[in-house]
Amino acid sequence: AVTAVTAVTAVTAATAPTTTLADEIMPRLCAAAAAAGVDFTAAGRAEGEAESGGFAAAARSTLRRFSLHLPPAVVLPHVVAPLDAALIAGTAPSPGALACLAAVTEGCASDLAEDPIASNVIAAVAAAMDRSADPGSKVAAALAFKELAEHAGHALTELFSHAVIPTLVAAISLAVEHETEGGRGDAAESFVAPAHAAASALCANSGSDEIAPALPGVIPPLLGGALGGWRRGDANTAGMQVLQAMRVPRTNPRARARCLDTLERFARAAAWEFEPFANDVVAALATLATTNGGVGGGGGTDDRDDDASHAARVDREGVAAVRFRALAAMATVIAAVGEESAPPGAVDSILSSATLALSAGSSEDAVARECAFRCFGRLATVLERGLAPWLGGAIAAAAATLAEAEARGGFQPAVSTGNAGESIAAAEALGALVNSCGFATRPHLAVALAALGRAASSPSSPVALRIAAARSLEFSLRPLEESDDGGGDGGGDEKSA
């Protein structure tokens, strides 16, 4: 007992000076970190903290490190105080104060999800997005919201949805509107990218009932942005008619692909809660995927970056990429709500287009094949054995993609906004097909198993591909456990890719 008391005394004696020192340093450190907002440099536009070599940026980096090691009770009061003061005064917080919040969110996530701190923090972020005329404040608010969504999103959405959901809708609406109106420069991208990242994090960490209240607010801007552009004046109470009527794109292909990617994430997160919107969304996406008017004819140009690599990326994410991303989004919505909620002929149209894409052999068609694999993988979950006529071609194409990836010692980097390569999409599609289609895949099971086995074990496969292939192998023997006793059409003529 004496030894235990001595040990506790020693620990207390060792930590007390650290806490006391932190109490002295924190006010000055926060003041230094808040002295300037986010610097919109090319190096820092994506994440905001690799800004420049400035003193405020260095202070925020130190603040982030302190928050990971010190008790939140030592850190948060100094960060939250200026946010509270701004709310009391009825003004938007400064960019520096919001940047400090972003810096400490990871280390103080648990305390930030508790009231009254949570309510005030979300209100401060919302005030900066809604009321501030300073672009720096809006960018800092978006970065802080992204950090909150990534590190405390589930708790905040569960406990404070009344504040989080309106802020999420505002972030997406402002991001799409900003790109529609031709926002340029690093400041524009510094707001748009974290706004979509915040939505992605909240979708990944929220249940369908928690994300459902956001759908009426986020679907119009995301669908409008995908079709070519959206402003708050474009929304109307009649639903999607205005959005479906749009034909001349006002945004560049990369912005539209980003809207489609985020729309997919909401559909997956909302699941059956997406059903009231499914028919209109799929119909609009079908127009985008099948008509030239919705995807070409003078799309906006992107001069945020003039370097060659950026131009090449925009070219690869051209109008064709938007068309195939629209197909993948259609498949995602149908997988979320069921085939019966899709417009007549939509499923066959997706499968026919996906099959055609898999027959394309040039490297420039990688985005089309990636999206095609995702179409098959997602529709497999609802069609099951009904996919039998298409299985031979899809499985052969996926196996060929994995073999090609092994031959070149890697896989094609993604050119869509989904951040997944063509070969990873192929491996995931194989897993979904054998797991969902069961007995119908038996004639092609040897091809699928061989391809997944090589991808999972080949030293030349990158880690991400090996993980995807190994996860797909987990259920690859399910076809051997089933009998041909219904559950869909197990026969039919195959439609090869």
GUGULO-497744 format. One record per residue (C-alpha): residue number from 1; x negated, z, y. Coordinates in steps of 0.02 Angstrom, whole numbers, plus 50000, padded with zeros to 5 digits. Layout:
BEGIN
 resi    c1    c3    c2
  NUM     X     Z     Y
...
END
This chain:
BEGIN
 resi    c1    c3    c2
    1 50000 50000 50000
    2 49857 50042 50118
    3 49777 49875 50080
    4 49939 49782 50118
    5 49961 49873 50284
    6 49781 49834 50329
    7 49807 49649 50289
    8 49964 49638 50396
    9 49875 49725 50539
   10 49730 49603 50525
   11 49846 49451 50529
   12 49941 49520 50678
   13 49778 49554 50769
   14 49719 49377 50733
   15 49879 49289 50790
   16 49916 49395 50943
   17 49776 49322 51049
   18 49830 49146 51001
   19 50010 49178 51052
   20 49956 49263 51213
   21 49840 49118 51254
   22 49980 48995 51218
   23 50096 49090 51335
   24 49967 49066 51472
   25 49929 48884 51435
   26 50104 48815 51399
   27 50175 48818 51578
   28 50024 48726 51646
   29 50017 48607 51499
   30 50202 48562 51517
   31 50180 48537 51704
   32 50035 48419 51673
   33 50127 48326 51536
   34 50280 48303 51646
   35 50181 48244 51796
   36 50212 48062 51752
   37 50331 47967 51642
   38 50297 47836 51510
   39 50170 47705 51559
   40 50237 47535 51507
   41 50079 47460 51435
   42 50072 47336 51293
   43 49986 47468 51187
   44 50124 47593 51209
   45 50285 47495 51219
   46 50333 47521 51037
   47 50311 47708 51024
   48 50279 47759 51203
   49 50142 47885 51171
   50 49995 47768 51146
   51 50020 47734 51329
   52 49853 47733 51416
   53 49708 47848 51446
   54 49798 47943 51582
   55 49795 48131 51603
   56 49983 48153 51577
   57 49974 48055 51414
   58 49831 48165 51354
   59 49930 48321 51402
   60 50080 48260 51302
   61 49970 48226 51153
   62 49906 48405 51163
   63 50084 48468 51183
   64 50136 48376 51026
   65 49994 48455 50929
   66 50035 48629 50995
   67 50217 48610 50944
   68 50165 48576 50764
   69 50066 48738 50752
   70 50146 48864 50870
   71 50315 48951 50852
   72 50455 48853 50937
   73 50498 49009 51036
   74 50330 48991 51123
   75 50348 48804 51159
   76 50531 48763 51189
   77 50573 48873 51339
   78 50446 48781 51446
   79 50508 48610 51388
   80 50695 48646 51400
   81 50690 48734 51570
   82 50674 48576 51677
   83 50811 48491 51575
   84 50928 48638 51606
   85 50884 48637 51790
   86 50928 48452 51804
   87 51095 48479 51718
   88 51138 48624 51834
   89 51094 48517 51984
   90 51197 48372 51917
   91 51049 48253 51915
   92 50960 48156 51779
   93 50802 48235 51709
   94 50636 48162 51761
   95 50545 48041 51644
   96 50406 48168 51623
   97 50524 48307 51568
   98 50604 48192 51440
   99 50434 48135 51379
  100 50388 48318 51349
  101 50547 48337 51246
  102 50498 48187 51140
  103 50325 48260 51115
  104 50385 48427 51043
  105 50537 48369 50943
  106 50449 48351 50776
  107 50371 48524 50783
  108 50527 48610 50851
  109 50663 48512 50761
  110 50747 48660 50679
  111 50768 48757 50842
  112 50820 48601 50937
  113 50969 48585 50819
  114 51038 48755 50871
  115 51154 48793 51015
  116 51142 48812 51162
  117 50980 48713 51160
  118 51053 48566 51064
  119 51201 48540 51181
  120 51092 48545 51336
  121 50958 48431 51263
  122 51082 48297 51210
  123 51171 48310 51377
  124 51006 48286 51468
  125 50965 48131 51366
  126 51139 48060 51395
  127 51128 48094 51581
  128 50965 47999 51596
  129 51037 47850 51502
  130 51201 47847 51597
  131 51165 47905 51774
  132 50982 47873 51811
  133 50935 47718 51909
  134 50753 47742 51861
  135 50701 47628 51716
  136 50569 47757 51671
  137 50701 47890 51644
  138 50803 47776 51532
  139 50650 47732 51427
  140 50598 47914 51412
  141 50776 47960 51362
  142 50776 47826 51227
  143 50610 47888 51159
  144 50672 48069 51158
  145 50834 48017 51072
  146 50734 47923 50939
  147 50630 48078 50904
  148 50785 48187 50895
  149 50869 48064 50776
  150 50718 48053 50662
  151 50677 48238 50650
  152 50842 48328 50681
  153 50970 48190 50664
  154 51069 48255 50515
  155 51092 48429 50586
  156 51133 48366 50760
  157 51261 48239 50695
  158 51341 48366 50580
  159 51353 48506 50709
  160 51360 48414 50876
  161 51439 48245 50836
  162 51546 48259 50993
  163 51385 48240 51094
  164 51275 48136 50978
  165 51399 47995 50942
  166 51434 47950 51125
  167 51247 47953 51160
  168 51216 47838 51012
  169 51349 47716 51072
  170 51277 47719 51248
  171 51101 47685 51183
  172 51154 47534 51080
  173 51266 47466 51216
  174 51129 47478 51348
  175 51000 47402 51231
  176 51105 47249 51189
  177 51163 47227 51367
  178 50984 47241 51430
  179 50924 47101 51316
  180 51078 46996 51356
  181 51040 47005 51541
  182 50863 46948 51511
  183 50769 47112 51522
  184 50584 47074 51524
  185 50422 47167 51520
  186 50360 47316 51425
  187 50491 47431 51503
  188 50630 47326 51425
  189 50557 47330 51250
  190 50513 47514 51270
  191 50699 47553 51286
  192 50771 47428 51161
  193 50655 47467 51014
  194 50681 47657 51012
  195 50868 47638 51040
  196 50883 47535 50880
  197 50762 47652 50791
  198 50871 47801 50837
  199 51022 47712 50764
  200 50925 47675 50605
  201 50874 47857 50585
  202 51049 47924 50614
  203 51123 47799 50490
  204 50994 47849 50359
  205 51026 48035 50381
  206 51214 48043 50407
  207 51362 48037 50290
  208 51495 47902 50303
  209 51619 48020 50385
  210 51488 48075 50512
  211 51438 47898 50564
  212 51616 47827 50562
  213 51663 47887 50738
  214 51525 47778 50810
  215 51590 47616 50734
  216 51719 47568 50867
  217 51585 47588 51000
  218 51435 47505 50915
  219 51513 47358 50821
  220 51563 47257 50977
  221 51390 47260 51058
  222 51296 47233 50895
  223 51408 47091 50838
  224 51409 47017 51012
  225 51220 47028 51023
  226 51206 46942 50854
  227 51320 46802 50910
  228 51217 46773 51066
  229 51242 46911 51193
  230 51355 47051 51251
  231 51398 47143 51410
  232 51515 47288 51429
  233 51639 47172 51516
  234 51649 47066 51358
  235 51734 47203 51257
  236 51923 47207 51255
  237 52061 47301 51170
  238 52113 47150 51068
  239 51965 47172 50951
  240 51841 47036 50908
  241 51925 46882 50983
  242 51810 46873 51134
  243 51656 46897 51026
  244 51709 46764 50901
  245 51739 46641 51042
  246 51561 46654 51106
  247 51456 46502 51066
  248 51312 46488 51188
  249 51174 46616 51150
  250 51109 46715 51296
  251 50981 46812 51193
  252 50831 46752 51094
  253 50831 46743 50903
  254 50727 46902 50883
  255 50853 47005 50982
  256 50998 46935 50881
  257 50908 46970 50716
  258 50880 47148 50774
  259 51066 47170 50810
  260 51108 47104 50637
  261 50986 47223 50555
  262 51061 47374 50646
  263 51238 47314 50608
  264 51192 47310 50423
  265 51128 47488 50433
  266 51293 47548 50505
  267 51390 47457 50368
  268 51285 47537 50230
  269 51297 47709 50308
  270 51484 47699 50342
  271 51527 47627 50170
  272 51718 47623 50150
  273 51740 47688 50328
  274 51687 47513 50384
  275 51841 47436 50302
  276 51952 47424 50460
  277 51820 47314 50542
  278 51760 47217 50390
  279 51872 47065 50398
  280 51838 47027 50581
  281 51651 47060 50563
  282 51630 46951 50409
  283 51730 46810 50488
  284 51622 46815 50645
  285 51461 46821 50543
  286 51522 46674 50438
  287 51538 46573 50598
  288 51362 46622 50646
  289 51294 46579 50474
  290 51377 46410 50454
  291 51387 46327 50625
  292 51247 46261 50733
  293 51341 46309 50890
  294 51327 46493 50852
  295 51142 46493 50816
  296 51062 46359 50921
  297 51087 46260 51079
  298 50985 46348 51210
  299 50950 46522 51150
  300 50857 46633 51272
  301 50670 46631 51279
  302 50563 46783 51255
  303 50421 46795 51380
  304 50387 46980 51359
  305 50222 46932 51280
  306 50123 46774 51310
  307 49998 46795 51170
  308 49995 46670 51027
  309 50038 46794 50890
  310 50198 46846 50977
  311 50249 46665 51004
  312 50217 46627 50822
  313 50323 46774 50768
  314 50468 46720 50878
  315 50456 46544 50806
  316 50465 46613 50629
  317 50615 46717 50679
  318 50704 46564 50745
  319 50881 46506 50729
  320 50869 46479 50541
  321 50814 46660 50519
  322 50966 46718 50616
  323 51080 46615 50503
  324 51010 46692 50344
  325 51008 46866 50419
  326 51193 46839 50454
  327 51220 46796 50270
  328 51132 46956 50217
  329 51238 47056 50340
  330 51397 46979 50268
  331 51341 47030 50093
  332 51305 47206 50154
  333 51477 47227 50231
  334 51563 47160 50074
  335 51459 47275 49965
  336 51510 47422 50074
  337 51698 47393 50072
  338 51731 47286 49919
  339 51762 47102 49884
  340 51948 47117 49918
  341 51913 47155 50102
  342 51818 46993 50127
  343 51900 46834 50195
  344 51946 46706 50061
  345 51796 46604 50005
  346 51667 46714 50092
  347 51583 46774 49933
  348 51566 46599 49859
  349 51498 46536 50025
  350 51365 46673 50028
  351 51313 46641 49849
  352 51303 46452 49873
  353 51197 46470 50030
  354 51085 46600 49948
  355 51059 46488 49796
  356 51013 46343 49909
  357 50889 46454 50003
  358 50803 46506 49842
  359 50765 46324 49804
  360 50665 46306 49965
  361 50480 46304 49925
  362 50384 46306 50088
  363 50309 46462 50162
  364 50412 46436 50320
  365 50568 46473 50215
  366 50510 46648 50166
  367 50639 46733 50278
  368 50778 46630 50200
  369 50725 46678 50024
  370 50705 46861 50073
  371 50883 46865 50139
  372 50947 46768 49988
  373 50875 46898 49869
  374 50959 47034 49971
  375 51125 46941 49961
  376 51116 46938 49770
  377 51061 47119 49758
  378 51199 47184 49870
  379 51339 47078 49799
  380 51289 47130 49623
  381 51355 47304 49658
  382 51532 47240 49686
  383 51540 47081 49581
  384 51449 47152 49429
  385 51476 47033 49282
  386 51566 46914 49398
  387 51392 46858 49453
  388 51357 46788 49279
  389 51362 46604 49330
  390 51228 46636 49460
  391 51114 46753 49365
  392 50997 46627 49283
  393 50946 46545 49444
  394 50930 46706 49543
  395 50826 46796 49411
  396 50713 46645 49384
  397 50684 46629 49572
  398 50644 46814 49590
  399 50522 46807 49443
  400 50437 46656 49519
  401 50418 46745 49686
  402 50337 46896 49602
  403 50221 46783 49503
  404 50169 46694 49661
  405 50138 46861 49747
  406 50025 46916 49605
  407 49931 46751 49609
  408 49888 46768 49792
  409 49847 46952 49777
  410 49983 47018 49889
  411 50148 46969 49966
  412 50210 46880 50120
  413 50230 46995 50270
  414 50410 47010 50325
  415 50467 46892 50460
  416 50640 46966 50477
  417 50680 47129 50561
  418 50711 47215 50395
  419 50527 47264 50375
  420 50523 47212 50192
  421 50430 47068 50115
  422 50503 46927 50013
  423 50425 46993 49853
  424 50493 47169 49880
  425 50666 47095 49907
  426 50643 46997 49744
  427 50596 47154 49647
  428 50742 47252 49719
  429 50861 47109 49680
  430 50804 47106 49499
  431 50837 47292 49485
  432 51011 47276 49561
  433 51057 47129 49449
  434 51008 47208 49283
  435 51083 47376 49333
  436 51248 47312 49402
  437 51280 47156 49298
  438 51235 47240 49135
  439 51272 47139 48977
  440 51283 46976 49076
  441 51097 46983 49112
  442 51045 46993 48929
  443 51000 46808 48914
  444 50880 46829 49060
  445 50821 47007 49029
  446 50652 46958 48957
  447 50610 46859 49113
  448 50663 47002 49227
  449 50569 47136 49129
  450 50409 47035 49121
  451 50411 47000 49307
  452 50447 47181 49355
  453 50318 47248 49233
  454 50180 47139 49304
  455 50227 47181 49484
  456 50232 47368 49447
  457 50065 47373 49358
  458 49959 47235 49435
  459 49809 47301 49535
  460 49833 47157 49656
  461 50009 47215 49701
  462 50019 47320 49860
  463 50085 47496 49841
  464 50253 47456 49920
  465 50283 47316 49795
  466 50230 47423 49647
  467 50351 47560 49701
  468 50495 47437 49721
  469 50460 47359 49550
  470 50444 47529 49465
  471 50610 47587 49537
  472 50692 47428 49478
  473 50623 47455 49304
  474 50708 47624 49295
  475 50876 47548 49247
  476 50812 47385 49172
  477 50865 47430 48995
  478 51048 47457 49041
  479 51099 47283 48979
  480 51044 47335 48804
  481 51159 47486 48810
  482 51316 47386 48848
  483 51427 47278 48739
  484 51518 47121 48785
  485 51688 47204 48803
  486 51750 47156 48974
  487 51705 47216 49147
  488 51694 47042 49219
  489 51665 46865 49167
  490 51515 46868 49049
  491 51509 46682 49025
  492 51524 46526 49126
  493 51410 46385 49173
  494 51253 46442 49262
  495 51215 46382 49436
  496 51027 46377 49446
  497 50924 46392 49600
END
